[in-house]
C-alpha cells in the first residue's frame, strides 16, 4: 500500500512539474496580451487611429512580445495594422479561413463575434497556425470596436491583441 501511494505521489509530482510551466505560460501570455491590449486601446483613444497604426506597425518593443501582437482590421476585413507582420498591411482577410480541422471558421464569423462584443472589450478565439511553434493552436484575442475621430471616416475598426493557447486534446 505504501509503495502504491509513493508511486502515485511520484507520478503526480512529475505531472505537475511538466504541466505547471505550460499552464503558467498560457496564463502569462493572457495577462501580457491584456496589458498590451490596454496600452493599444489607450493609444487609439489618446492619439487617434492614424498615429496608432504607425506605432503598431513600427514599434516592435511595445507591441510585439513573442507571438503576442496587435492587429487592427476594418469591418470589411482589411488589415490596417499588424505589429507582428507589418507586410500584411492592406491585405484583405475577408475570405481567410482558420486552421481548424473542419476549416469552417472564417473572417466573416470573426466579424460576427466581434460585433457581439460591440464597443465593449471581449475575447474571441479561433484555430490558427502559431508561427513560433509551427502548430495549430487556439488563437485568442482581446477585441474592441473603435471609431476614427474623423466624422467623414465611417469605417469601424477592431483592435485585437492576439495570443495563443494550447488546443484541448483531440482538436
Buried (B, 14 or more C-beta within 10 A) or exposed (E): EEEEEEEEEEEEEEEEEEEEEEEEEBEEBBEBBBBBBBBBBEBBEEEBBBEBBEBBBEEEEBBBBEBBBBBBBBBEBBBBBBBBBBEEBEBEBBEBBBBBEEEEBBBEBBBEBBEEBEEEBBBBBBBBBBEEEEEBBBBBBBBBBBBBEEEEEEEBBBBBBBBBBBEEEEE
